[in-house]
């Protein structure tokens, strides 16, 4: 697709990326070729969930609507695919793709695409990186949500933070600083300044001072637990440590679910630059680090429950049950035998402990870390004692004094710790 020009410091224009002939041939095995005609809408603003669409011939125009005004964002040509990160996240679409020249498209169901991305690294890198760059480009092109509210409003700041943490493209309009555009948007929707703060979602509804959960559900951020599904690994906290645990588990074929109360990436996403993280010799911005971890989790099929908070943990015949503040319950299967890798992890500022242990043992031991430095670890002989010692040393170096309890499949020693 050809769109706005990008600066020389940016990566190659993601709107112009084309799939190679061998990649198209591979995708054909998983999809269906369909003819197109002028005026046909392939995807529409406000839709949630759509197939992966590759242009084989003809052309497509992508447009964006805001306050009754249509704006052309880009034009797609053969070899390019339609869409951005919402292909995999299931979020609401922020643009409408209309066929401008007749031809044909290749349509691949998203579940088949996910399976293919898990097997073909080169294809996964191309599609995921392009999708992520297109999401960033939407923000630069001022396409996406509109958040209207005063800079003095704490709710306006809360909504902006939530959008930033969850990679939602948006434009902030302060009615006090930009009265003309604010009044135009408000007038189009029959609202006034007294109705702010509010969020306008293209092709969907207008939300008046929504909670984070209401905004997430309206925008399609995160997902709910899959009905009647049990997971192998449950991770509470989607910061760097939580994402690492999620990716490790999912990449080994384990059904993995991650829960976070705000967004994926944690506070590292707000860090200007990280200079001392292994594998990045020239440093990396917090946003880029969080984005890369996020798309890794998407590639391996981690179920992301955002925003919601784990409020309790209990056990049943199947395994462990996480209770969420949304009223949902998530079941993490009980290990079929001693030493299997099922685990429930709550991560908060303990990345080094998890990662060091994973590197030494090459496998996960079920561990639960509760707030206020209370920990519970599944007993596993020498490995358990080793991990307990590591956690104590880490906590002592930071002036903390955690309470550690061990548990087996049948009972918890000092169950008050687990709560």
C-alpha positions, -999 to 999 in steps of 0.1 A, spaced: 0 0 0 12 35 -7 5 61 20 21 89 39 58 94 36 79 83 65 111 99 78 145 85 68 150 72 104 120 50 101 120 14 88 109 8 52 73 21 46 51 -7 61 23 2 37 45 -8 7 56 -42 20 48 -70 -5 48 -108 1 72 -128 -20 60 -153 -46 69 -183 -24 51 -168 6 20 -163 -15 22 -198 -27 24 -211 8 -6 -189 19 -27 -203 -10 -26 -237 6 -44 -223 36 -68 -199 20 -94 -193 -8 -92 -171 -39 -122 -148 -44 -130 -123 -72 -136 -87 -64 -155 -59 -80 -154 -21 -78 -171 -7 -48 -170 -40 -28 -161 -35 9 -136 -60 21 -134 -48 57 -153 -20 74 -146 4 102 -159 -8 135 -159 -45 125 -143 -69 150 -124 -98 137 -117 -104 100 -98 -128 77 -63 -122 65 -67 -108 30 -40 -106 3 -45 -86 -29 -36 -108 -59 -48 -84 -86 -67 -51 -88 -65 -23 -62 -80 -14 -28 -85 20 -12 -84 24 26 -104 53 40 -110 66 75 -141 85 87 -143 110 115 -172 134 123 -188 128 89 -156 135 69 -140 107 48 -102 107 43 -82 84 21 -53 68 40 -37 44 15 -40 24 -17 -33 -13 -18 -17 -31 -47 -11 -68 -57 11 -87 -32 1 -65 -3 -22 -76 25 -51 -56 40 -51 -46 77 -28 -41 106 -23 -54 142 -61 -59 147 -58 -90 124 -44 -109 154 -57 -89 183 -94 -89 173 -97 -52 180 -122 -30 161 -111 -19 126 -101 17 123 -104 19 85 -126 7 56 -110 -11 26 -130 -6 -6 -121 -22 -40 -112 5 -64 -100 -17 -93 -116 -52 -99 -94 -82 -95 -90 -110 -69 -80 -116 -33 -67 -145 -13 -86 -150 20 -70 -169 48 -89 -176 80 -72 -161 110 -69 -195 129 -51 -210 100 -28 -179 97 -19 -182 134 -10 -219 129 12 -209 99 29 -181 118 39 -205 145 57 -227 119 72 -202 94 96 -177 111 103 -156 80 66 -152 71 57 -145 108 84 -118 110 72 -101 78 35 -101 87 39 -92 124 65 -65 119 45 -49 91 12 -51 111 29 -35 141 45 -7 120 11 0 104 -4 4 138 22 30 146 16 46 112 -21 50 120 -12 71 150 12 93 129 -16 97 103 -40 108 130 -64 80 123 -81 61 151 -100 69 183 -108 104 194 -104 112 231 -120 145 240 -113 159 274 -96 186 294 -59 182 303 -70 190 338 -93 160 340 -79 129 358 -103 107 337 -89 121 305 -54 112 317 -66 77 326 -82 71 292 -51 83 274 -28 61 295 -50 31 288 -49 38 251 -11 42 252 -5 11 272 -27 -10 248 -14 5 215 -47 20 205 -41 48 179 -59 79 191 -60 117 188 -65 137 219 -86 168 215 -87 193 244 -118 214 241 -101 243 260 -70 243 237 -87 232 204 -123 245 207 -131 244 169 -122 207 162 -137 197 196 -170 215 189 -171 200 154 -168 164 168 -192 171 196 -218 187 173 -216 158 149 -226 134 177 -252 158 193 -231 163 224 -217 192 244 -186 200 264 -204 189 295 -204 153 282 -166 151 282 -144 133 287 -156 109 260 -142 85 234 -153 83 198 -146 49 182 -148 50 144 -176 29 130 -188 21 165 -202 40 195 -194 71 215 -184 64 251 -190 90 278 -163 88 305 -160 50 301 -142 28 326 -111 10 314 -130 -22 311 -158 -5 291 -133 11 267 -115 -22 263 -147 -41 255 -159 -14 231 -125 -12 213 -120 -50 213 -89 -49 235 -80 -83 250 -104 -112 252 -125 -131 276 -116 -166 288 -126 -193 262 -156 -211 275 -149 -245 290 -112 -243 282 -85 -252 306 -50 -238 304 -16 -253 311 -1 -221 323 -17 -191 339 3 -158 343 -9 -129 364 8 -97 353 18 -90 317 50 -70 323 84 -82 310 86 -112 334 49 -122 328 53 -119 290 85 -139 292 68 -167 311 39 -166 287 60 -168 256 82 -196 271 51 -216 279 32 -210 246 63 -216 225 65 -251 240 29 -258 229 13 -252 263 -21 -234 264 -12 -202 281 -33 -173 295 -20 -140 308 -40 -116 330 -32 -79 336 -52 -50 351 -41 -23 327 -23 -34 295 4 -56 280 40 -45 286 38 -31 321 58 0 332 86 -9 309 65 6 280 69 40 295 107 38 298 125 61 274 154 38 268 169 6 282 207 3 279 215 -27 300 192 -55 287 209 -85 273 206 -89 236 203 -51 228 239 -38 226 229 -3 215 198 -2 238 161 -3 230 132 20 239 107 7 264 79 10 238 98 -11 212 107 -37 239 71 -41 250 58 -41 214 82 -69 204 72 -90 235 36 -84 227 38 -96 191 58 -127 203 29 -135 226 4 -130 197 25 -152 174 25 -182 198 -12 -178 206 -12 -165 242 -47 -157 255 -45 -121 268 -71 -111 294 -69 -73 297 -79 -53 317 -89 -75 345 -75 -84 379 -71 -118 396 -89 -116 429 -85 -152 442 -71 -186 437 -87 -219 446 -84 -256 437 -108 -282 423 -106 -316 407 -94 -302 374 -66 -280 388 -64 -244 400 -91 -217 394 -83 -181 391 -111 -157 400 -112 -124 381 -128 -91 390 -149 -94 358 -167 -124 373 -149 -148 350 -130 -179 362 -99 -194 345 -90 -230 351 -53 -240 350 -51 -278 347 -36 -299 375 -4 -316 365 -10 -351 352 21 -363 370 47 -349 393 72 -327 375 50 -315 346 51 -279 337 17 -266 347 21 -233 366 4 -202 379 27 -172 381 21 -138 395 49 -115 384 58 -82 400 94 -69 399 108 -105 400 119 -109 365 155 -119 374 144 -146 397 122 -163 371 146 -159 342 176 -171 361 158 -202 373 144 -209 339 179 -207 324 193 -231 350 166 -257 350 153 -254 315 118 -259 327 91 -242 347 83 -251 383 48 -240 394 52 -209 414 27 -183 427 38 -149 440 12 -130 460 12 -93 466 33 -78 495 61 -103 489 41 -134 499 52 -164 478 41 -200 474 62 -225 455 54 -261 445 77 -284 463 102 -300 439 131 -312 461 164 -296 455 150 -273 427 124 -259 450 150 -252 478 173 -236 452 145 -213 440 135 -203 475 171 -194 483 173 -173 452 141 -155 459 152 -148 495 186 -134 483 169 -112 457 144 -99 482 171 -92 508 191 -72 483 161 -50 479 153 -46 515 122 -70 514 114 -99 536 90 -122 517 70 -150 533 76 -182 514 53 -213 516 56 -246 497 27 -267 484 21 -300 468 -7 -311 444 -30 -320 474 -23 -294 501 -8 -260 508 15 -255 537 4 -223 553 -26 -217 530 -31 -181 543 -1 -172 521 -20 -183 490 -53 -168 500 
